Amino acid sequence: MATTPLTPATNGHPGGYRHDRADRSRETGIENGQAKAPRSRAGATWVGICIAALVLVALIVFMLQNTQPVVVSFLGMQGSVPLALALLIAGVGVGVVALVVGTVRISQLRRRLSRTTA
């Protein structure tokens, strides 16, 4: 079994020594003799879409299995809706609250950043 030679670090590697082969594979994108494709936004988007599709399928299965009616009370109102629909509405409500809070926080940070750079 061949080992990679250690050579003195010349470009700021802490510890004084580095592995030549590991550094070369990171720089060239070649690992074990095979080229690796660089990561891209399109690739990340594709992975996100695949995960979202799987979550959507799981949500559809959940909704089809939970169709029994439940009584829901909210702010003095009362009604009967399927369990899956009640949970879906609650989940969407939580998502909307998270979006509002996140938007407010991002706005605060942008205002703070614009004040410090101006």
Buried (B, 14 or more C-beta within 10 A) or exposed (E): EEEEEEEEEEEEEEEEEBBEBEBEBEEEEEEEEEEEEEEEEEEEEEEEEEEEEEEEEEBEEEBEEBEEEBEBEEEEEEEEBBBBBBBBEEEEEEEEEEEEEEEEEEEEEEEEEEEEEE
